[in-house]
Amino acid sequence: MAPMTDVGEEMHALVERLYPLCRSITGDGVRATLDIVGEYIPLQVHEVPTGTQVLDWTVPQEWNIRDAYVADSTGRRVVDFAESSLHVLGYSVPVSATMPLSELRPHLHTLPDQPSWVPYRTSYYKPEWGFCLAQDTLDAMPDGDYEVRIDSTLADGHLTYAEHVVPGQVADEVIVSCHTCHPALANDNMAGVAVATYLARELAQRAPYHTYRFIFAPGTIGAITWLARNAERVERVKHGLVLACAGDPGQVTYKQSRRGDAEIDRVLRHVLTTSERPHQINEFTPYGYDERQYCSPGFNLGVGSLTRTPYAGYPEYHTSADNPDFVSPEAMADTLAVCREAFAVLDRNRQYVNLSPYGEPQLGRRGLYDALGGRSDTKQAQMAMLWVLNLSDGDHDLLDVAERSGLPFDTVAGAADALHEAGLIKT
């Protein structure tokens, strides 16, 4: 495994490659994004036709854009899509006109409180057109006529999403979901895409216990489409994480699943607490990223959300200031490490039954004490064996043992391995 600093730099380089692409909930920008991710991990790409019913929603028309600008009377482009895909209201219908500034103003979106930043705005499900620009730019625009052009198409096509599966020892699945719809926003969410990509590569190297399914899909409608197309097999999903805002300088934040006591919730609480990282754990709310789709009451999956600073929790959110300079290799490497540590616990967590539950079994004649000889943590390992034996009643798992005993999870899991091999416990 490459050092964290190297992995962080590689993920940051991937963010920089993905950042300029014009993405939306559909279209060629999503496909180009998945083409790049596909250079790192193999992807199964799905194309779902416009008009397809997906739960209570319908797959919309596909949007693509080639050029857009606002030009003054001299022909100078004062707002130019070629400079940044944020300059166009997402899903803008085509327009070609000349109009006075007074008529144009209602179609211009700015951030008066951050006058040098460009906002991110969309109008997915209502026909509209518009431009996003810095307030400073708008203030410098004199009255007069402006040429307005948006060279876009809204036509029947497809919604595109992709999956990558890391086979496990069992068919039970862990899903890792991230959204692919935001243009020119580095933290939200190309950092999440990069962390998911490198997490998938790491898991493939260690033959995990669970099967891991990575979902790269546009926000909301993408997760809804995935759920609609997988409703019959969604019962295989035992755990999950939505990855977003994975590269900003804030502390790690975990938002619990709707259940609140799902195994993934317990694992993240344990990992974040014992790692002594600065962190925050939030209760579930039905607003945010795609955890709200996976946790909708009909599915109620054990899926939480892992971010650094949560959505809308930092000034740069949904603005041009969320650029590659805002995310850091160190923050992405730390987010990846949290995922790595959490899934290591998840993959080793089991419930056992003590096969010698009446009194304490004799460990010495089974060579279990001898196996610990010379270890620096011999006493701790012995205590872990006693705790595992005592709580292996079919109702407690190893995470329960670690939390109740105060012993490291790795030590507890190692003790369980030794006891299982000795025939004293079974799953």
C-alpha positions, -999 to 999 in steps of 0.1 A, spaced: 0 0 0 14 34 -10 21 59 18 -8 81 27 10 112 14 15 96 -20 -21 83 -22 -33 118 -12 -14 134 -40 -27 109 -65 -63 115 -54 -57 152 -57 -44 148 -92 -76 129 -101 -97 157 -87 -78 182 -109 -85 160 -140 -122 157 -132 -128 193 -121 -131 211 -154 -157 188 -169 -192 201 -173 -213 176 -154 -251 175 -148 -276 149 -138 -274 136 -174 -252 141 -205 -218 137 -220 -200 154 -190 -211 125 -168 -199 100 -194 -166 118 -197 -162 117 -159 -169 80 -158 -144 74 -187 -117 89 -165 -127 69 -134 -127 39 -156 -90 43 -162 -85 36 -125 -111 9 -118 -133 -12 -142 -168 2 -144 -201 -13 -155 -219 17 -171 -257 18 -172 -278 40 -196 -314 44 -185 -337 59 -212 -356 92 -208 -391 86 -197 -383 55 -176 -404 54 -144 -381 51 -114 -401 49 -81 -421 81 -80 -398 99 -105 -392 98 -143 -358 99 -159 -356 134 -175 -344 145 -209 -307 145 -214 -290 179 -213 -258 188 -232 -242 221 -238 -215 233 -263 -212 270 -256 -228 299 -238 -220 335 -232 -231 370 -225 -214 396 -248 -214 434 -246 -219 458 -275 -182 454 -285 -185 416 -287 -165 410 -255 -178 380 -235 -184 393 -201 -197 359 -190 -182 329 -207 -190 292 -203 -156 284 -217 -140 299 -186 -161 278 -162 -191 255 -165 -205 272 -134 -213 303 -155 -244 286 -169 -275 277 -149 -276 239 -151 -301 225 -175 -306 259 -192 -328 256 -223 -313 271 -255 -315 308 -260 -302 332 -287 -312 368 -283 -302 404 -278 -317 422 -249 -312 452 -226 -295 446 -192 -328 453 -175 -344 423 -193 -313 402 -187 -310 408 -150 -337 384 -138 -316 356 -155 -284 365 -137 -274 349 -104 -247 363 -81 -236 361 -45 -237 397 -31 -221 386 2 -191 370 -17 -188 394 -47 -158 377 -63 -173 342 -63 -196 325 -89 -225 306 -75 -237 271 -87 -273 270 -97 -296 246 -115 -331 242 -129 -334 205 -135 -372 201 -136 -384 235 -147 -376 249 -182 -354 279 -175 -322 296 -186 -297 318 -169 -261 327 -161 -241 327 -129 -214 353 -124 -195 373 -98 -213 402 -83 -182 423 -92 -187 414 -128 -224 424 -127 -217 457 -110 -192 465 -138 -218 459 -166 -232 492 -180 -268 495 -192 -272 487 -228 -279 457 -251 -262 423 -246 -260 393 -269 -272 363 -250 -265 328 -263 -268 293 -248 -260 265 -273 -276 236 -254 -299 207 -262 -326 191 -241 -337 159 -259 -346 123 -252 -315 104 -242 -303 86 -211 -294 90 -175 -259 75 -170 -245 58 -138 -219 32 -131 -210 5 -107 -178 -12 -96 -180 -44 -76 -152 -58 -54 -162 -95 -48 -162 -107 -12 -163 -140 6 -200 -136 11 -228 -121 -11 -239 -96 16 -231 -62 2 -217 -29 14 -225 0 -9 -203 31 -13 -222 58 -31 -210 91 -45 -226 117 -68 -212 126 -103 -235 155 -112 -217 187 -100 -197 208 -124 -165 225 -114 -169 218 -77 -139 200 -62 -149 191 -27 -186 186 -36 -180 161 -50 -150 152 -71 -131 146 -38 -157 120 -29 -154 103 -63 -116 102 -59 -117 87 -24 -143 61 -36 -121 52 -65 -90 47 -44 -109 29 -17 -122 4 -44 -86 -2 -55 -74 -9 -19 -103 -33 -12 -95 -53 -43 -60 -60 -30 -72 -76 3 -100 -100 -6 -126 -85 17 -153 -105 36 -182 -85 23 -189 -77 -13 -184 -40 -19 -205 -22 -46 -194 13 -56 -221 34 -72 -212 65 -92 -245 83 -100 -260 118 -102 -275 130 -70 -310 122 -60 -323 109 -94 -293 86 -98 -297 69 -64 -335 67 -70 -328 51 -104 -304 26 -88 -329 17 -61 -357 13 -86 -336 -10 -108 -323 -31 -79 -354 -33 -57 -355 -71 -58 -319 -75 -47 -316 -45 -24 -320 -69 6 -284 -80 0 -273 -45 11 -264 -48 47 -243 -17 52 -234 14 33 -217 48 31 -224 79 11 -192 97 4 -192 135 -1 -172 166 7 -142 144 13 -113 168 9 -119 201 28 -99 211 59 -127 205 84 -130 176 108 -145 143 98 -183 142 102 -204 111 102 -242 113 98 -259 82 111 -284 61 92 -321 65 98 -319 35 121 -293 51 142 -281 18 156 -272 1 123 -239 -18 124 -223 9 101 -233 35 127 -217 16 155 -186 9 135 -181 46 126 -187 57 161 -161 32 174 -135 40 148 -138 77 151 -137 77 189 -108 53 193 -87 69 166 -88 102 186 -94 122 154 -113 154 158 -148 144 146 -185 150 149 -213 124 148 -247 137 137 -282 123 139 -300 113 107 -321 140 90 -341 134 58 -321 161 40 -286 161 26 -271 136 1 -283 103 -12 -284 87 23 -319 100 24 -328 78 -6 -312 47 8 -327 54 42 -362 62 29 -387 42 50 -395 17 23 -359 6 21 -345 18 55 -310 6 47 -281 9 71 -265 36 51 -247 66 67 -230 96 53 -193 104 57 -180 139 50 -156 163 64 -176 196 67 -212 187 58 -231 202 29 -237 240 32 -214 240 62 -186 260 46 -187 293 28 -172 278 -4 -201 253 -8 -217 255 -42 -194 283 -54 -164 288 -76 -143 289 -45 -148 251 -42 -118 245 -65 -89 222 -64 -70 246 -41 -97 242 -15 -92 205 -11 -60 190 1 -42 156 -4 -39 153 34 -76 157 40 -85 132 13 -59 107 26 -74 110 61 -109 104 47 -97 74 29 -80 61 61 -113 65 80 -130 44 54 -102 18 54 -103 15 92 -141 13 93 -144 -14 67 -116 -34 84 -137 -35 115 -169 -42 96 -153 -71 77 -141 -88 109 -171 -81 131 -190 -113 139 -213 -129 164 -200 -161 180 -214 -188 202 -193 -202 230 -191 -240 226 -179 -245 262 -202 -221 280 -204 -238 314 -175 -224 333 -143 -212 319 -126 -236 294 -91 -246 300 -71 -225 276 -36 -239 286 -42 -274 274 -53 -261 241 -20 -242 237 -38 -208 237 -16 -194 265 15 -207 248 5 -190 215 6 -157 233 41 -162 247 65 -134 240 39 -109 229 42 -74 243 4 -73 249 2 -109 264 -20 -98 293 -43 -78 271 -46 -107 246 -55 -130 275 -82 -106 287 -95 -104 251 -99 -142 250 -118 -142 283 -141 -114 272 -148 -131 238 -156 -163 256 -179 -146 280 -198 -126 255 -200 -152 228 -237 -159 235 -251 -153 200 -264 -119 211 -231 -99 212 -207 -92 183 -170 -85 186 -177 -47 185 -198 -52 216 -168 -70 232 -144 -43 223 -166 -15 236 -175 -33 268 -140 -44 276 -123 -12 265 -98 -34 245 -87 -26 209 -109 -42 183 -79 -58 165 -69 -75 198 -105 -87 203 -108 -100 167 -74 -117 170 -85 -135 202 -117 -146 184 -96 -160 155 -75 -180 180 -106 -193 199 -124 -202 167 -93 -222 154 -92 -240 188 -128 -251 184 -141 -231 214 -164 -207 195 -184 -208 163 -203 -183 142 
